[in-house]
Amino acid sequence: MALSRALWARAAVWGSAVTPGLYVTRRLQLGRSGLAGGTPRLFDLPCRSAKLHLSPRADMKNLISYVVTKTKVINGKYHRFLGRHFPRFYVLYTIFMKGLQMLWADAKKARRIKTNMWKHNIKFHQLSYREMEHLRQFRRDVTKCLFLGIISIPPFANYLVFLLMYLFPRQLLIRHFWTPKQQIDFLDIYHALRKQSHPEILYYLERVIPLISDAGLRWHMTELCTKIQHGTHPAIHDILALRNCFSNYPLGMNQLHAWQMKALSRAMLLTPYLPPLLLRHRLKTHTTVIHQLDKALAKLGIGQLTAQEVKSACYLRGLNSTHVAEERCRTWLGEWLQISCSLKEAELSLLLHNVVLLSTNYIGTRR
């Protein structure tokens, strides 16, 4: 009995002495096996952490790519569903979405042009023709969209806005949201509206003939009015011969009467419902911009314009180019530039009246 107790005590003493050694040996074995198996060491931690840092980005890119792909598939199915079951609504929906894309592209281009102007201290009249025309048209588009933005501010007013846009697309929407047929029809309507002011403007020109002091200028003005009233397209020299009449009294920009400025505003597709002071200022500004565009276009050359650019330029200057052949539009635009580039700033009233004088009886226009 005493012997067995001595043996157990000895075993306990040896066990307590051996156990730490076995523990250390086991840790060393695990360390060696870990190093052999590729367990990260202390100097390997930065590289490993870099790899772990890159993998979430790759996963995020894959996730985004997957979401975009699925979105395109769902969008395509949605378009096919609309086109099959609601064809008329699908046409409007497609035009609206394309219009938003074109408007966003115009906004980005306008911002790029304005940034370039600010960085290099460039004035508006120093821009190229296409940049000037883009800014001018974008400003008009934004002004027209501003009304929709204002009336959609009250709660639930956006439903009314969509209804108004559907019922009055010509008055409320810009050209990006018109169908091809609407673009032609609406341009015809706008030209018919501005053409209603032509007889009123010609009547005023006849009325001021006795007020012209120079006898030669009175004769030229009478001949010009007679030709236009009899359906004859005036020559360039017939118009330029009267430049002195439009720089001073009675046809200078600062001498025009209020009702004459209203008629000229309608001829330029500007609102006539403004006080005379604002009407005069707006007519001056609008005519000055066209004069600057003409100088830039003369520098570029009409031959560099596309067919659509030529027709848009002619329509802006008073010609209903939607029903005129391209070559005739280029010829008419050349005549306009010859007159415009010959005028000084004080003679811009003649350029304003030229919207009526040069476009009324041009060959190929619809009466």
Secondary structure, DSSP 8 states (H G I E B T S, - for coil): -HHHHHHHHHHHHHHHHHHHHHHHHHHHHHHHHHHHHT---GGGHHHHHHHHHHHHHHHHHHHHHHHHHHHHHHHHHHHHHHHHH-HHHHHHHHHHHHHHHHHHHHHHHHHHHHHHHHHHT--GGGS-HHHHHHHHHHHHHHHHHHHHHHHT-STTHHHHHHHHHHH-HHHHS-GGGS-HHHHHHHHHHHHHHHHTTHHHHHHHHHHTGGG---HHHHHHHHHHHHHHHTT----HHHHHTTTTTTTSTTTSGGG--HHHHHHHHHHTT----S-HHHHHHHHHHHHHHHHHHHHHHHHH-GGGS-HHHHHHHHHHTT--GGGS-HHHHHHHHHHHHHHHTT--GGGHHHHHHHHHHTTTT-TT---
